[in-house]
Amino acid sequence: MELQYVFDANHVIDSYKSFWRKANEGEADDTDADIWSNRDFVYNQLVSLTGVTLIAETLDVSVDVGDRDVFDCSLHLLEGYKRCVESNGMITLPVYVVTTMCETLDFEDGEAFLDKIRTVRNACFDMAEVVLARVPDTSLRYDLAVALMSLDLDSYINQTDRVLSDGKDMSAEQS
């Protein structure tokens, strides 16, 4: 599961760099049959790696509008996700993402408080998408996604702790 995530993330990053060069630097479009040159396919892979809201939409749109800062920031975030999965495992990614986000948002500042809460909620929803797409164990996938969509991080953490302490092999489909 982790190897596939890292493999796909590396290809998505390379593909989006190529899309950027073609759209914004005048690089010729090589019409080869490589699936990683198909923007729709690559976008779907990106969504399975990050969810839609926080990275996938902004990265994809940044290519079209030529916003280099947003493009670079989005790729940097995806690299961080990939490093987390490499170092700590796939099911730890949602905790990493939500924790990191909460650390960067200033909740003491009452201004735009609801917007910050919505951002955290969207991160949980994005991570539920990732869990549904990437965790092979059907029962675990469902339970983890429900915890994230319910914004019940305590339940998510308890379930991941149990899985990690049991040393459960999640590399193959289990029902």
Secondary structure as GFF3:
##gff-version 3
##sequence-region A 1 175
A	DSSP	alpha_helix	2	24	.	.	.	ID=ss1
A	DSSP	three_ten_helix	35	37	.	.	.	ID=ss2
A	DSSP	alpha_helix	39	50	.	.	.	ID=ss3
A	DSSP	pi_helix	52	56	.	.	.	ID=ss4
A	DSSP	alpha_helix	57	65	.	.	.	ID=ss5
A	DSSP	alpha_helix	68	88	.	.	.	ID=ss6
A	DSSP	three_ten_helix	90	92	.	.	.	ID=ss7
A	DSSP	alpha_helix	93	104	.	.	.	ID=ss8
A	DSSP	alpha_helix	113	134	.	.	.	ID=ss9
A	DSSP	alpha_helix	138	149	.	.	.	ID=ss10
A	DSSP	alpha_helix	153	166	.	.	.	ID=ss11
###
